[in-house]
């Protein structure tokens, strides 16, 4: 099976991985990233890219991707137990 980089966004934009936003074929790596977004949401009750409003769905996805790429791990995990900061 060949790697694909022309895929449509699959899943919920709030939790999907950055690579999924970019159209890359999903793998276990993407599952882990999505799971972490879900855990962070459960701990904090929000994610930095929540509440983005746009007229078009594609614009919203683009703004969510922009927020995900600009948010550092330190910012994302600042309110979480220190175990989340292990790299």
C-alpha distances in whole Angstrom, upper triangle without the diagonal:
4,7,9,13,14,14,18,20,19,22,25,26,28,26,22,21,22,18,18,21,19,16,14,11,13,13,16,17,18,19,22,23,23,25,27,28,29,31,33,34,35,37,39,39,37,34,35,33,35,38,36,38,37,37,33,30,28,31,31,28,28,31,30,27,30,32,29,28,32,33,33,32,36,37,34,36,39,41,39,39,39,36,34,34,33,30
4,6,10,12,13,16,18,18,21,25,25,27,25,22,20,20,16,16,19,17,14,11,9,12,13,16,17,17,19,22,22,23,25,27,28,29,31,33,33,35,37,38,38,36,33,34,32,34,36,35,36,35,35,32,29,26,29,29,26,26,29,28,25,28,30,27,26,30,31,31,31,35,35,33,35,38,40,38,39,38,36,33,33,32,29
4,7,10,10,14,16,16,19,22,22,24,22,18,17,16,13,13,16,13,11,8,6,9,10,14,14,14,17,19,19,20,22,24,24,26,28,29,30,32,34,35,35,33,30,30,28,30,33,31,33,32,33,29,26,24,26,26,23,23,26,24,21,24,26,23,22,26,27,27,27,31,32,29,31,35,36,35,36,35,33,30,30,29,26
4,6,7,11,13,14,17,20,19,22,21,17,15,15,11,11,13,11,8,6,5,9,11,15,15,14,17,19,19,19,22,24,24,25,28,29,29,32,34,34,34,31,28,29,26,28,31,29,30,29,29,26,23,20,23,23,20,20,23,22,19,22,24,22,21,25,26,27,27,31,31,29,31,34,36,35,36,36,34,31,31,30,27
4,6,9,11,13,16,18,17,20,19,15,14,13,9,9,10,8,5,4,6,10,12,16,15,14,17,19,18,18,22,23,22,24,27,27,28,30,32,32,32,29,26,26,24,26,28,26,27,26,26,23,20,17,20,20,17,16,20,19,16,18,21,19,18,22,23,24,25,29,29,27,29,32,34,33,35,34,33,30,30,29,26
4,7,10,12,15,18,17,20,19,16,15,14,11,10,10,8,5,6,8,11,14,18,18,16,18,21,20,20,23,24,23,25,28,28,28,31,33,33,32,30,27,27,24,26,27,25,26,24,24,20,18,15,18,19,16,16,19,19,16,19,21,20,19,23,25,26,27,31,30,28,31,34,35,35,37,37,35,32,32,32,29
4,7,8,12,14,14,17,17,13,13,13,10,8,9,8,4,6,7,9,13,16,16,14,16,19,18,17,20,22,21,22,26,26,26,28,31,31,30,27,25,25,22,23,25,23,24,22,23,19,16,14,17,17,14,15,18,17,15,18,21,19,19,23,24,26,26,30,29,27,29,32,34,33,35,35,33,30,31,31,28
4,6,10,12,11,15,15,12,13,13,11,8,8,9,6,9,9,11,15,18,18,14,16,19,18,16,20,22,20,21,24,25,24,27,29,29,28,25,23,23,20,21,22,20,21,19,19,16,13,11,14,14,11,13,16,15,14,17,19,18,18,22,23,25,26,29,28,26,28,31,32,32,34,35,33,30,31,31,29
4,7,8,8,11,11,8,10,10,10,6,6,8,6,9,10,10,14,16,16,12,14,17,15,13,17,18,16,17,21,21,20,23,26,25,24,21,19,19,16,17,19,17,18,17,18,15,11,10,13,12,9,11,14,12,11,15,16,15,16,19,20,22,23,26,25,22,25,28,29,28,31,31,30,26,28,28,27
4,7,8,11,10,8,10,12,11,7,8,11,9,10,10,9,12,14,15,11,12,15,14,12,15,17,15,16,19,20,19,21,24,24,23,21,19,20,18,18,20,19,20,19,20,17,13,13,16,15,11,14,16,14,14,17,18,16,18,21,22,24,23,27,26,23,25,28,29,28,30,31,29,26,27,28,26
4,6,9,8,6,10,12,12,9,10,13,12,13,13,11,13,14,15,11,11,14,13,10,12,15,13,13,16,17,16,18,21,21,20,18,16,18,16,16,18,17,19,19,20,17,13,14,16,14,12,15,16,13,14,17,18,16,18,21,21,23,22,25,24,21,23,26,26,25,27,29,27,24,26,26,25
4,5,6,6,10,12,13,10,10,14,14,15,16,14,16,16,16,13,12,14,13,9,12,14,11,11,15,15,13,16,19,18,16,15,13,15,12,12,14,14,15,16,18,16,12,13,15,12,10,13,14,11,12,16,15,14,17,19,18,21,20,23,22,18,21,24,23,23,25,27,26,22,24,26,25
4,5,5,8,9,11,9,8,12,12,14,15,14,16,17,16,13,13,15,12,10,13,14,11,12,15,15,13,16,19,18,16,14,12,13,10,10,12,11,13,14,16,14,10,10,12,9,6,10,10,7,8,12,12,10,13,16,15,18,18,21,19,16,19,22,22,22,25,26,25,22,23,25,24
4,6,9,10,13,11,10,14,15,17,18,16,18,18,17,13,13,14,11,9,11,12,8,9,12,12,10,13,15,14,13,10,8,10,7,7,10,10,13,14,17,16,12,13,14,10,9,11,11,7,9,12,11,9,13,15,14,16,16,19,17,14,16,19,19,19,22,23,23,19,21,23,22
4,7,9,12,10,10,14,15,15,16,13,15,14,13,10,10,10,8,5,8,8,6,6,10,10,9,12,14,14,13,11,9,11,10,10,14,14,17,18,20,19,15,16,17,13,11,14,14,10,11,14,12,10,13,16,14,16,15,18,17,13,15,18,18,17,20,21,20,17,19,20,20
4,7,8,6,7,10,11,12,12,10,12,12,11,7,8,10,7,5,9,10,8,9,13,13,13,15,18,18,17,15,12,14,12,13,16,15,18,19,21,18,15,14,16,13,10,13,13,10,9,13,13,10,12,15,15,16,16,19,18,15,17,20,21,20,22,23,22,18,20,21,20
4,5,5,7,9,10,10,11,9,10,11,9,5,8,9,6,6,9,10,9,11,14,14,14,17,19,19,19,16,13,14,13,15,18,17,20,20,23,20,17,16,17,15,12,13,14,11,9,12,12,9,10,14,13,14,14,17,17,14,16,20,21,20,22,22,21,17,18,19,17
4,5,5,6,9,9,11,10,12,13,11,8,11,12,8,9,13,12,11,14,16,16,16,20,21,20,20,18,14,14,12,15,18,17,19,19,22,19,17,15,15,14,11,11,12,9,6,9,10,7,7,11,11,13,13,17,16,14,17,20,22,21,23,23,22,19,19,20,17
4,5,5,6,5,8,8,10,12,9,7,11,12,10,11,14,14,14,16,19,19,19,22,24,23,24,21,18,18,16,19,21,20,22,22,24,21,18,16,17,16,13,12,15,13,9,12,14,11,10,14,15,16,16,20,20,18,20,23,25,24,26,26,24,21,21,21,19
4,5,5,5,7,6,9,12,11,7,10,12,10,10,14,15,13,15,18,19,19,21,23,23,23,20,17,18,16,18,20,19,20,20,22,19,16,14,16,15,11,12,14,12,10,13,14,12,12,16,17,18,18,22,21,19,21,24,26,25,27,27,26,22,23,23,21
4,5,8,10,10,13,15,14,11,13,15,12,12,15,16,14,16,19,19,19,22,24,23,22,19,16,16,13,16,18,16,17,17,18,16,13,10,12,11,7,8,11,9,6,10,12,10,11,14,15,17,18,21,20,18,21,24,25,25,28,28,27,23,24,24,22
4,6,9,10,13,16,14,12,15,17,14,14,18,18,17,20,22,22,22,25,27,26,26,23,19,19,16,19,21,19,20,19,21,18,15,12,14,14,10,9,12,12,8,11,13,12,11,15,16,18,19,23,22,20,23,26,28,27,30,30,28,25,25,25,23
4,7,9,12,15,14,12,15,17,15,15,19,20,18,20,23,23,23,26,28,28,27,25,22,22,19,21,23,21,22,21,22,18,16,13,15,15,12,12,15,14,11,14,17,15,15,18,20,21,22,26,25,23,26,29,30,30,32,32,30,27,27,27,25
4,6,9,12,12,10,13,15,14,14,18,19,18,20,23,23,24,26,28,28,28,26,23,23,21,23,25,23,25,24,25,22,19,16,19,19,15,15,18,16,13,16,18,16,15,19,20,21,21,25,25,23,25,29,30,29,31,31,29,26,26,26,23
4,7,10,11,9,12,14,14,14,17,19,19,20,23,24,24,27,29,29,29,27,24,25,23,24,27,25,27,26,27,24,21,19,21,21,17,18,21,19,16,19,21,18,18,22,23,24,23,27,27,25,26,30,31,30,31,31,29,26,27,26,24
4,7,8,6,8,11,11,11,13,15,16,17,19,21,21,23,25,26,26,24,22,23,21,23,25,24,26,26,27,24,21,19,22,21,17,18,20,18,16,19,20,17,17,21,21,22,21,25,25,22,24,27,29,27,28,28,26,23,24,23,21
4,5,5,7,9,10,11,13,15,16,17,19,20,22,23,25,26,26,25,23,24,23,24,27,27,29,29,31,28,24,23,25,24,20,21,23,20,18,21,22,18,19,22,22,22,21,24,25,22,23,27,28,26,27,27,24,21,22,21,19
4,5,5,6,9,10,10,12,14,15,16,18,20,21,23,24,25,24,22,24,23,24,28,27,30,30,32,30,26,25,27,25,22,23,24,21,19,22,22,19,19,23,22,21,19,23,24,21,21,25,26,24,24,24,21,19,20,19,17
4,5,5,6,9,10,11,13,14,15,17,19,20,21,23,24,22,20,21,21,22,26,26,28,29,31,29,25,24,25,24,20,21,22,19,17,20,20,16,16,19,19,18,16,20,21,18,19,22,24,21,22,22,19,16,17,16,14
4,5,5,6,8,10,11,12,14,15,17,18,20,21,21,20,17,19,18,19,23,22,25,25,28,25,21,20,22,20,17,18,19,16,14,17,17,14,14,18,17,17,16,19,20,17,18,22,23,21,22,22,20,17,18,18,16
4,6,5,6,9,10,11,12,14,15,17,18,20,20,19,17,19,19,20,23,23,26,27,29,26,23,22,24,22,18,20,21,18,16,20,19,16,17,20,19,19,17,20,21,18,18,22,23,20,21,22,19,16,18,18,17
4,5,5,6,9,10,10,12,14,15,16,18,19,18,16,18,18,20,23,24,27,28,30,28,25,24,25,23,20,21,22,18,17,20,19,15,16,19,17,17,14,18,19,15,15,19,20,17,18,18,15,13,15,14,13
4,5,5,6,9,10,11,12,14,15,16,17,16,13,15,15,17,20,20,23,25,27,25,22,21,22,20,17,18,18,15,13,16,15,11,13,15,14,14,12,15,16,12,13,17,18,16,17,18,16,12,14,14,13
4,5,5,6,9,10,11,13,14,15,15,14,12,14,14,15,18,19,21,23,25,23,20,19,21,18,15,17,17,14,13,16,15,12,14,17,15,16,14,17,17,13,14,18,18,17,18,19,17,14,16,17,16
4,5,5,6,9,10,11,12,14,15,14,13,16,16,16,20,21,24,26,28,26,23,23,24,21,19,21,21,17,17,19,18,14,17,19,17,17,15,17,17,14,14,17,17,15,16,17,15,12,15,15,15
4,5,5,6,8,10,11,12,13,13,11,14,14,15,19,20,23,25,28,27,24,24,24,21,19,20,20,16,16,18,16,13,15,17,14,14,11,14,14,10,10,14,14,12,13,14,12,9,11,12,13
4,6,5,6,9,10,10,11,10,8,10,11,12,15,16,20,22,25,23,20,20,21,18,16,17,16,13,13,15,13,10,13,15,12,13,11,14,13,9,10,13,14,12,15,16,15,11,13,15,15
4,5,5,6,9,10,10,10,9,13,13,12,16,18,21,23,26,24,21,22,22,19,17,20,19,15,16,18,16,14,17,18,16,16,14,17,16,12,12,15,15,13,15,17,16,13,16,17,18
4,5,5,6,9,10,10,10,14,15,15,18,20,23,26,29,28,25,25,26,22,21,23,22,18,19,21,18,15,18,19,16,16,14,15,15,11,10,13,12,10,12,14,12,10,13,15,16
4,5,5,6,8,8,7,10,12,12,16,18,21,24,27,27,24,24,24,21,19,21,19,16,17,18,15,13,16,17,13,13,11,12,11,8,7,10,9,8,10,12,12,9,12,14,15
4,5,5,5,5,6,10,11,10,13,16,19,22,25,24,22,23,22,19,18,20,18,15,17,18,15,14,17,18,14,16,14,15,13,10,10,13,11,10,13,16,16,13,15,18,19
4,6,5,8,10,13,15,13,16,19,22,25,28,27,25,26,26,22,21,24,22,19,20,22,19,17,21,21,18,19,16,17,16,13,12,14,12,10,13,16,15,13,16,19,20
4,6,8,10,13,16,15,18,20,23,27,30,30,27,28,28,24,23,25,23,20,21,23,19,18,21,21,17,17,15,15,14,11,10,11,8,7,9,13,13,11,14,17,19
4,5,7,10,13,12,15,17,21,24,27,27,25,26,25,22,22,23,21,18,20,20,17,16,19,19,15,16,14,14,12,10,9,10,7,8,11,14,15,13,15,18,20
4,7,10,12,10,12,16,19,22,25,25,23,25,24,20,20,22,20,17,19,21,17,17,20,20,17,18,17,17,15,12,12,13,11,11,14,18,18,16,18,21,23
4,7,8,7,9,12,15,19,22,22,20,21,20,17,17,19,16,13,16,17,13,13,17,16,14,15,15,15,13,10,12,13,11,12,16,18,19,16,18,21,22
4,6,6,9,11,14,17,21,21,18,19,18,15,14,16,13,10,12,13,10,9,13,13,10,12,12,13,10,8,10,12,11,12,16,18,18,15,16,19,20
4,6,8,9,13,16,19,20,18,18,17,13,14,14,11,9,11,11,7,8,11,10,8,11,12,12,9,8,11,12,12,14,18,19,20,16,17,20,20
4,6,6,10,12,16,16,14,15,13,10,10,11,8,5,8,9,6,7,10,10,9,13,14,15,12,11,14,15,16,17,21,22,23,19,20,22,22
4,6,9,12,15,16,14,15,14,10,11,13,10,8,11,12,10,11,14,14,13,16,17,18,15,13,15,17,16,18,21,23,24,20,21,24,25
4,6,10,13,14,13,15,13,10,12,14,11,10,13,14,11,13,17,16,15,19,20,21,17,16,19,20,19,21,25,26,27,24,25,28,28
4,7,10,11,11,12,10,7,9,10,7,7,11,11,10,12,15,15,15,18,20,21,18,17,20,21,21,23,27,28,29,25,26,29,28
4,7,9,9,11,9,7,10,11,9,10,14,14,13,15,18,18,18,22,24,25,22,20,24,25,25,26,30,32,32,29,30,33,32
4,6,7,9,6,6,9,10,9,11,14,14,14,17,19,19,20,24,26,27,24,23,26,27,28,29,33,34,35,31,32,35,34
4,7,9,7,8,11,12,12,14,16,17,17,20,22,22,23,27,29,31,28,26,30,31,31,33,37,38,38,35,35,38,37
4,5,5,6,9,10,11,13,14,16,17,19,20,21,23,26,28,30,28,26,29,31,32,33,36,37,37,34,35,37,36
4,5,5,6,9,10,11,12,14,15,16,18,20,21,25,26,28,26,24,27,29,30,30,34,35,35,31,32,34,33
4,5,5,6,9,10,11,12,14,15,17,18,20,23,25,28,25,24,27,29,30,31,34,35,34,31,31,33,32
4,5,5,6,9,10,10,12,14,15,17,18,22,24,26,24,22,26,28,29,30,33,34,34,30,31,33,31
4,5,5,6,9,10,11,12,14,15,16,20,22,24,21,20,23,25,26,27,30,31,31,27,28,30,29
4,5,5,6,9,10,10,12,14,15,19,20,23,21,19,22,24,25,26,29,30,29,26,26,28,27
4,5,5,6,9,10,11,12,14,18,20,22,20,19,22,24,26,26,30,30,30,26,26,28,27
4,5,5,6,9,10,11,12,16,18,20,18,17,20,22,23,24,28,28,29,25,25,27,26
4,5,5,6,9,10,11,14,16,18,16,14,17,19,21,21,25,25,26,22,22,24,23
4,5,5,6,9,10,13,15,18,16,14,18,20,22,22,25,25,25,21,21,23,22
4,6,5,6,9,12,14,17,15,14,18,19,21,22,26,26,26,22,22,24,22
4,6,5,6,10,12,14,12,11,15,16,18,19,22,23,23,20,19,22,21
4,6,5,8,10,13,11,9,13,15,17,17,20,20,21,17,17,19,17
4,6,8,10,13,12,11,14,16,19,19,22,22,22,18,17,19,17
4,6,10,11,10,10,14,15,18,19,22,21,22,18,17,19,18
4,7,8,6,6,10,11,14,15,18,18,19,15,14,17,16
4,5,5,6,9,10,13,14,16,15,16,13,11,14,13
4,5,5,6,8,11,11,13,12,12,9,7,10,9
4,6,5,6,9,10,12,10,12,9,7,10,11
4,6,5,8,10,13,12,14,12,10,14,14
4,6,8,9,12,12,13,10,10,13,13
4,6,5,8,8,10,7,7,10,12
4,6,8,8,11,9,9,12,14
4,7,9,11,10,11,14,17
4,6,8,7,8,12,14
4,6,6,8,10,14
4,5,5,8,11
4,5,6,9
4,6,8
4,6
4
